[in-house]
Amino acid sequence: MNKVIIPVDFSETALNAARFTARMLAGKKDTLVILYHHYDNEDDFDVVKNFMESLKKDLLLRGDTAVEYEMEMGGNLINNLELLAQSRKATLIAMGITGKSAFEQAVVGSKTLELADRKICPVMIIPPKAVFSAIKNVAFASDFNNVEDSTPAAQINAVLDMFNPNLHIVNVIPENNVSVTDEHKQGKDEFTAIFQNHSPEFYFIVMNDFHQALDNFVKDHNIDLLLTIPRHHSNESGLLRSTNTKKLAYHSSIPILATHK
């Protein structure tokens, strides 16, 4: 059974993420939704419980077939979620992100990105204005480097199996290097084997602006979900300083799925 954790608080961003995920999973009988709320004061217990009961009923009315919730007082939110994901063997964590101001990105967005950085399981980052229609087309942005060693095949296939979408694998090539290399061809063969159940299509886009290239591709191919593997470098402190993933997360109009090997 697929288990999807949705961290929620009283914010509209979190509620939108929960409702988006509920519609995304509606009717999937092999999927369990686990709502999670972290609170600091024992006096909040009754309010939190009522909130979670109400949200559970809402999601069931939206078509989810199985919904549970967990409430936890104290500790660190991200550490708690990591333990929950491990103990419940989560397939996915779905979480909202908001804010283009420096303050909102530091306080709200950093929690979502920190969670994605833990390499627990795939994390779906849902923009505040995202409106669910269907997951029919998924784009996977890849640099085609060390495909077999760097691609978390099991995690990605588990998510793809939930929706059975058209899979589009995209590589953006800088304009000063316009040729498709032997490495690209090898990567294409490796991706074809890894995602053999989803018959991927491949696109090589020549453009210097990585984000503009992906934005154009998303619009032109009616992409519903963008998948990325954040890269870690020795001079960076993880995903919070991973420029590409951070920009995608804050400025995308569709959900971003971040996952690691």
N, C-alpha and C positions, 0 to 999 in steps of 0.2 A: 504493500500500500504506500502511495505517495503521501508524505506528510509535509505540509506547508505552514510555516510559522509566520504569523503577522504580529509584529510588535505594535501596540496601540497605546495612545494616551488620549487626552481630551482635545487634541488639536484637530483642525479641519484637514490638515495635511495627512495625518494618520488615518482619519476616518475615510478620506478619499482613497487612500491606498488600500484600506480594508475592503471597501465597496468594489474597487476596481478588481482586486484579487478574487472577491466573491463571484463576480460575474465571469471572470476568467475560468473559474473552477466549477461553475454551475453545471450540475448534472453528472459530474465525474464521480462515479460510485466508488472508485478505487482510491479516492483522495480524502485525507483528513485535514481539516483546517484547525490550527492551534493558535488561538488568540493569546497574546502575552502582554501583561501590564506590570510594570515595576513601580513601586511606590515607596515612600520614605517614612510615613507616619502611620502608626497602627490605628489612629483615629480615622484614617481614610478608608479603612477596610470596607465598611458598609456601602459607602458611596461607590467605591471601585467595583465591588461585587454587583451592585445594581447596574452599573454601566456595562459591565461585561455580559451580564445576563441579557440586557437589552440588545447589545450588539450581536450576541449569538443568535437571538431570535431574528434579528434583521437579516443576517447572512443566510439563515435557513430559508427565510422567505424569498431571498434572491436566488435560491436554487442550489445552494450547497447541501450536500447530502449528509455530511458528518462534521460537526463543529464542537470543539472543546475549548476551554480557556484555562490559563494558568495565571495566578497572581502571586507576586513575590515581593516581600518587603526587605529593603536594605541591600547592601552589596553594590557592586558595580554593574550597571545595565548591560554593557557589552560582555563582561565576563559571565553574567547570568545567562545571557542569550547563547553564548558559546556552549555552556554546559547543557542547556536545554536542547540545543540542536544536536549535540553529541548523544545525549541520553535517549532522545526520541528518534535518532537516525533520520534527521530531516532531509528531504529532497531539495528544499528551497526555503529561503527566508525572503519575504516580500515586505518592503519598507519604503515609506514616503521620504521625499527630500524636498526642501523648499528654500527659497531665499536667494536673491542675487546680490543682496547687500553683504558687505564684509562681515557684519555682525551675525546675520542669519546663517551664512555659510560656516562661520566658525562655531556657532553654538548648536545649530540644528543639523546642517549638512555633514559636519565632521563626524557625528555619531553614526550616520548611515555609512559613510565611507570607511570609518574605522572598523565597523562590523564586516564590511566586504573585505577588508584587508587581513582579517584573521584566518583566512583560508579554511573556514569551517565547512561551508557548503555554498552553492551558488546563491548570490544575493541579487534579487530583482529590485532595482531602484526605480520608484514610480514618481514621475513628475507631478506637481500639485494639480495641474489642469488636465491630466491624462484622462481620456474618456474611452472606456473599453468598447471595442466592436468585436474583434476576434483576433486570434493569433494564427494568421494564415501564412504570413511571410516573415521569416527571421533572417536578419543579416548578421553575419559573423565577420567582424573586422580582424584581419590577421596580417602579420608581417611575413608569414611563410618561413620564418626562421625556426629550425629545430622542431618541426611540426609534431613528430611522433613523441618526442621527449617533453614538449611543453604544453601539449593539449590535454586537458582533463576529460578524456573521452567518456568515461562512465558518467560523470556528473552532467555533462552537456547532453549526452544521449538520453539520460533519465528525464531531463526537462523537455527535450524534443519529443520524446515518446508520449508525453502528456498531451501534446497538441497536434502532432503529426503535420507540421507546417512545411511549406516550401523553404528549403534552406539555400541561402545565397551567401557564398563566401567571397569576401571582397578584399583586395589588396590595392592600396594606393601607392603608386610609383611616382617619385619625384620627376619633374620634367627633364632634369639633367641626366636621367638614367631610364630611358624609355623602353628598353628591351626587356622581354620576359626571359629570365635566366634559367639555367639548368636547375638551380635551387627552387625556383618557382614551380617548374615542371615536376620536380620530385615532391615538393610540398603538395601539389595538386593530387598526385597519385596517393600520397599518404592520407590526405583528407578524404579522398574517395573511399579508401578502405575503412577509415575510422567511422565515417558516417554512411556506410553502405546501405543502411536501412532508410536513409532519407534522401538519397539521390541528389547530392549537392550540385548547384550550378556555380560557376566560377567567373569572376569579373576582375579585370586588371585595369585600374583607372589611373591615367597619367595626369597628375595634378600636384602642385606644390602644397596647396592648402589642404591638409588632411581632413580638418573638420568640415570645410566647405564641400569637399568631395563626398564625405559620408552623408552630409545633410542633403545634397542633391540626390544621392542614391536612394536615401530613405523616401524622399518625395516621389521620385520617378518610378520606384518599384513598390510603392504602397507597403512599406515595411512596418510591421506591427511591434517588433521587438528587436533591439540591437544587442548583440552579444559581444563581449570583449574580455580578453585575458589581460589584466593589469600586469605590467612588467615591473620588476624590482631591480634597482641598480645599486651598486656599491656606494654611490654618493647620494642616495636618496633614503628617506626614512619610511618608504613604503607607499601605499596607494594615496595617502594624503598629499604627497608631493608628485604623484604621477599625473602630469599635466593633461595628457590625452583623456584619461578616464574621468578626471575631475571636471574638465570642460564639458565632456559628453553628459555627465550626470546632471550638471547644473543647467545646461542649455538645451537638452533634448526635449522634444515634445512627446516622445514615446518612451516606454520603459527600457532601461539598460540592465542587462544581465551580466554581472561581473562574477567570474569564477577563476579558480587557480588550479594548477596541477597539484 
